[in-house]
Amino acid sequence: MKNELILQHRQQLSLNVMQKISLELLNRNQLELQEYLKEEASLNPFLEPARDEESVALPEEEEAFSGFDENWEIYSHSTSSHLPKDYSPDLWLEQLSGPRDWKEELLRDIRLSKISPQQEEILADIVEQLDDEGFLTDAKSLRKKHSLTEEFFEEILHLFFLLAPPGLGARTHGECFVLQLRARGLEDPLLEEIVTKHSEAVGKKDFDKALDDYELSPGEKKRFERILNSLSPRPVPDEETPVTALVPDLFIWRDEKGFRVEVSQKYQAYFTLNSQYVRMMQSPDMGQQDKKFLRKYYQNYMMIKTALERRRETLFKLGEMLIEKQSSFFEQGLDGLRPLSQAEAAEQMSVHPSTVSRAVKDKFVQTDFGLFPLGIFFKGVGGAVSSSSGEDVSRTVILKALKEMVDKEDKKQPLTDDEIAKKLDQMGYQVSRRAVNKYRGLIHIPPRKERRR
């Protein structure tokens, strides 16, 4: 047998811990970010929850409050509003807070990524192979279908993990837990060993059994239990639970100098730096092991702080881009809306298209015309439909036209989906009968038979 030394050059996308945390925080909206920071504060001694939370806490009766209803009368009766005065806010609330299809969002992110057609095809197949819990249960058939070596398949799967929510696509519960730990910057070999070897016990929240083989001090055991308790055994995003409150991440206002952008940083009121632990870390009386322990969590605190600043900068840049590219909307309201492609926005912002996707996801902007999801400004997010002139119009505008059409129809002879599609086509919107059926379902308009009186 002849021994040979072979040098191979291969490109592989890789993210460091700082980048992972930045993407994780950018992907979260205001409410999710507050929950994330509260959870991190329970794990990291340097993150201290704010003492006076009453002044920044959300209303107690959160289920009944949206931050939208109370201003609806102002929006709908304002002389500057371009919405119909009889237009119900229920339609908007359904669109803003209804469940989303996480598979569609993930496939969109894959399409926006700068990868080869072969990689895109394999990643799309991975999405389709995921079970209801979000696990990849049949990796062998995927490898066989695309004739992939085990090494190359692992590289593709690594790329998938970078694009997907933490844990999605894992083949085992242990791998799912490890991915969640790494996404939060908790790359601890001992923790990873525990969740891998005792994944069943961790999934059942049986922490005594999971930690029984390890000699941990009472303090370490308590800290590990808190971390393990924060892990989810079900990686699939919980899309069935709608958002109960709509809190803007972005504000775009008009003043005497024109339009200006503000990024909400309300989450900062929920935590502070615990200066007591900083002094402990700097004390000459503290042992090296204890200092090493504190230094690791201080670095994690600094990464979260940096990631929050990057999130703020990205959202601010997004707001400036919208003012420039969507000026007609901020001047006229919905009638001036002209959805952009995420690739076009990314080029304008000098970022990757997937960054735009994360910055827009589940977030809202407060404008002079009311509160809107950022997705309405983009094709394929809030939904865009081609017009007869070749332009793209927001799906929200189509839903509005459909609802008005049904409200004015003859209830003795209600319109069929085909007739609605033809009327929309006459208005300049190219919508198929099948799409009309789908849109009716989105805003809870019953079929023709059930509308007849």
Buried (B, 14 or more C-beta within 10 A) or exposed (E): EEEEEEEEEEEEEEBEBBBBBBBBBBBBBBBBBBEBBBBBBEBBBBBBEBEEEEEEEBEEEEEEBBBBEEBBEEBBEBEEBEBEEEBBBEBBBBBBBEEBEBBEBBBBBBBBBEBEEEBBBBBBBBBEBBEEBBBBEEBEEBBEEBEBEEEBBEBBBEBBBBBBBBBBBBEEBBBBBBBBBBBBBBBBEEBBBBBBEBBEBBBEEBBEEBBEEEEBEEEBBEBBBEBBEBBBBBBBBEEEEEBEBBBBBBBBEEEEEEBEBBBBBBBBBBBBBBEEBBEBBEEEEBEEEEBEBBEBBBBBBEBBBBBBEBBBEBBBBBBBBBBEBBBEBBEEBBEBBBBBBBBBBBEBBEBBBBBBBBBBBBBBBBBBBBBBBBBBBBBBBBBBBBBEEEEBBBBBBBBBBBBEBBEEBEEEEBBEBEBBBBBBBEBBBBBEEEBBBEBBEBBEBEEBEEBEE
